[in-house]
Amino acid sequence: MKKKIYIVEDDPKLASLLKEHIEKYDYDVFTASDFYNIKQEFEQTNPHLVLLDIHLPRYDGFYWCRQFRTISNCPIIFISARSGEMDQVMAIENGGDDYITKPFNYDVLMAKIRGMMRRTYGEYATEKQPRILDIYGFMIDLEAMEMELNNKRLALTKKEFLLLKELMQHVNQVLTREHLLELLWDDQHFVDDNTLSVNITRLRKKLQELGIENAIQTVRGAGYKMKVTWGDRL
């Protein structure tokens, strides 16, 4: 599967040139289109790496980098016309992994991208945390926020991913609605009981698309639990 790169650059000409150049190296490249909903676009794209400008409409790149870090550890490379040392320090302190100033050499940029990809996902990647959660052939990619069964793969939203991961890590255990609501809540968005029900319903539908039926069960008056209803199980 191709690695995905998300470009957050408000200069349409530069964004187009970056996209065209990077795609030559067999990456799937997506460019930001709604600079007021960057985090939502990021969640929908689930990129393996981000190229992020600092000077952007509404909020700057430092803000969006902090937002990305609440849901992902994917590499983030800042690209900016600002060459001051303090800007580079702020980029790192706000969650960035590298910094390159404009105008830049495309060969240098690609070397940085390939290096980041190797260290994060390839032969130089550390194995501190497993990337794949696998139960009887049903897998969740913990970095890409995608699930797979029998070579069919579907993307998950952040909330669907959090729910599925928690349920799979506690198979056959009842998880209370209060626990799952707390899991979904973040500093910016209050989550109510209806939000939990909606996301459980969406997750069930996506599981059905993979051929998994009745895996997430409602425990009346308590919450939800996951049962293995797929694959060759013991």
Disulfide bonds with the S-S distance in Angstrom:
none
